[in-house]
């Protein structure tokens, strides 16, 4: 069975946080790491404001940035590395970091490989737990402070942080409606791209 016919079921979990914040998704093995980044952004959800990288197979994968890369080790392109290539090498865990300031580190675990269901548009969100941190909250310490402050009307930063966020925040609410909507947009974009590819291939034959 080719990579195009196989799906990876992946658990995405935010590191160093309890109760655990995690998501389970299914993506085709043909998915690039850049496209997997898009899925993670949609599934947590984050807003894709910042840089990211993956660590897998002893290498760093990202969108190459000459200024940033000069301070770090060699970077390989996340736009060209596919999940299936890594899985063929026996890679079943990946480290993913989003926003090098807040430093949101995640562990991605490939839990299973399954045959693609032709009736389903991928990527697909399955389930999850916990609300992802707001953007630019200040990493794990900032998130802890934020949750303490908004939960306690007597906290000295309650009004400030509640006003900064600007809307209710329930740490136990996964926001599945938003996640499903964003994942659906990715799935439609992928389906549109596949249709265009098949059309161009039929013309060339």
N, C-alpha and C positions, 0 to 999 in steps of 0.2 A: 504493500500500500504506500503510495507516494505521500510526501509531506502535504500536498494539496488536499488530500482526503483524510487527514488526521488532525485531531484537536488535542491541545494540552489543557488540562484542568489545573489551574494555578491558584494557590492561596497566597494572598498578599497580606503581610502583617507588619504593622508599625513596630519598630524595635523599642525596647526600653520603656514600655508603657503598660500599665495594668489599671483597670481591666482591659483586656486585649482589644485593640482596634484592628479588624481584619476584613478582608473581602475574598470571595471565591469567584473566579471568572473562568470562562473557556475561550481560548483563542486558537486560531489555526497555526500549525507549525510553520507556515510560510510567513508568519508575522515577523517583521523586523523589530529590533529593540526600540527603535524610535516609535513605531506603531504601538508597541507594548507600553511605552511611556505614556502615550495618549490614552490607552485603556486605563492605566493606573490613575492618571489625572481625573478621568471621568468617574472612576469607581470609588475614589476615596470620599468626596471629590475635592480636588485642588483646582486652582485657576490657571496653572501653567504660566506663572509669571517669572519663573526662575530657571536656572540651569539645573541639569540632572546628570547623573551617570549610573552605569551598571558596572558591577564587578562580577566577572564569571570566567572560569577557565584560566585564572591567573592574569587576566587582562582587564583593562578599563575601556569601556565603550561609552561614547558620548557624541554630541555634536561638536566636532573639533573647533576649538577656540584658541588661536595662536597665543594670545596674551595670557590666558589661564593655563594652557598646556605647558608653557615655558617653565611654570613653577611646579609642575607635577610630572608624573611618569608618562610614558607614551600613551596616546589615546588612539583607539580604533573607532571607526565610524559606526554609530548606532543605526545609521540609515541603511547600512548594507548587511550587517550581521543579522541572521535569521534565527529564530528560536529552534527550528528544526536542525540547523547546523550544530548548535550547542548541544542539543539533546543527543545527536548522533555521537558526540564526543563524551557522552555520559554525564553531562551537566544537568543536575536536577534541582539545584539551588542557585539563586542569583541574589546578589546584594544590590539594592537600588537606593540611591540617595537623591532627594529632591531639595533644592534650595540650600546651597552650601553655607549660607548664613544661619538659618534656623536648623539646618542639618537634620532633615527628616530622613532617617535611615529605615529601610524596610528589608525584610527577608521575603523573597519569593520562592515558594516551593512548588515544583511540578509534582502534583499528587497522582496524576494518571494520564494516560494517552488513550483516547477513544476515537472511534470512527466518526467522521463528520456526518451530521444528520442533514440531508439535502433540504429538509423543510425548515431549517433554522438558519437565520442570518447571524453570522459571527462578526465580532466578538459578542459574548453573552455574559451578562451578570447573573450569578446564581443566588448568592446570599452574602450576608456580612453581619458585623456587630460593631457598635460604637461609632460615634461621630468623629470624623477627622478634624484635626486642629484647624483653626482659622489661619489664613495666610498671614505671614509677617508678625506672628504672635511672640516670637522670641525663643523658638525651640522648646524643648521639654520644660525648662524652668519657667518660661513665659506662659506656657500652656497650663502648668500647675497653678501659677498665680492667677491667671485668667479665670479658671474654673472655681478657685477659692473665692475670688472677688465677686463674681456674678451670682454665686450661690448665697452670699452673705450680705444682706442690705446694710449691715453695720461696718462692712469692710471699707477702709479708707479709699480704696480705688474702685469700689463698686460702681458708682455713677460714671466715672471716667471710662472704665473698660466696657461697661454696658453700652454707653454712648458710642464708643469707638467701634464696637462690633455692629451696632445699629439694628440688630434684630435678635429674636430669641435664640438661645443656644442650649439645646438639650443634649448632654454628652451621651445619652443612651439612644438617641434617635439617629438612625442610619441615613435618613434622607433618601429613601429608596426611589421615590418618584423622580427626584432630580437625577439620580444615578441612572435609572432606566432610560430616561429621556436622553441623557448624554451618550450612553452606550448605544442606543438605537441610532443616533446620528452617525456614530462611527461605523456601525454595521451597514447603514445605507450608503455611506461614502465608499466603503469597501465593495459593496454589491455593484455600485455604479462603476467603479474602477474595473471590476472584473468583466462587466458587460461591455465596457469600452474596449478592453483588451481582446475579448473574444470576437468582437465586431471587426477590429483591425486585423486580427489573425485570419478571419474568414475572407477578408478582402484580398489579403496577400496570397492566399492559396488559390 
